């Protein structure tokens, strides 16, 4: 389900960004606006990013091998990190560089009214893209706030797309304001500052996304799964106490490691049957759990 949601979000984002990128490019060449050049580069970078995210999603579904017995689920995190780096460098740093050049060497902006119209259309298209991402996000967000979902989600590609779309919409608003001020005042420095502000925005978004993807890469807890399994085990009469429980995200799957104390008078055969029953029920109740390692002990 998660992959289908992410694929839909990628399709919406790519379609919208390709149209927006072409429109911005034409407007930037027509007007000479630095803010529009920054926005066009940002949109083309987003198109490339969505292709990378899709590649990562497909590679993450490869079958497990002897060398990689838990499969390739985390590969989507690697490609998401690549996207964050591209957003930081190609989107953010280049936009700041372009704005700084125009700040030091002001260039006239022509036909700014037409550029504002194109930016207005781009805002509508970006809203369409963001709506698709948010709709896909709702399926797994549940009752969590947006920020809580962003911090806890295992769907790195959906997290990246949503973050990109929010940054793109905010960037368009900045470009509209700064280009509008340039049109009203005739001062092209507003346009140059707009380009630098867009670059700074992209760097901040890339840093936030990169931090969350990094957490997934090194092994982040699936909080909802952990809490649910913990509660289930503590209610079982055969379980004296849960000593330790790990639920680690592995792409769409979760690896569960349990150390628990069972009743001391159980025979080995009885304990084995109980553990098998517990594992079966855990997997039925938590469809993302793919691997369970259950250890009996009386101390952590």
Secondary structure, DSSP 8 states (H G I E B T S, - for coil): -HHHHHHHHHHHHHHHHHHHHHHHHHHHHHH--HHHHHHHHHHHHHHHHHHHHHHHHHHHT----STTTTTTTTHHHHHHHHHHHHIIIIIIIHHHHHHHHHHHS------HHHHHHHHHHHHHHHHHHHHHHHHHHHHHHTTS-HHHHHHH-S-HHHHHHHHHHHHHHHHHHHHHHHHHHHHHH--THHHHHHHHHHHHHHHHHHHHHHHHHHHHHT--B-HHHHHHHHHHHHT-TTEEEEEEEEEEEETTEEEEEEEEEE-TT--HHHHHHHHHHHHHHHHHH-TTEEEEEEEE-S--
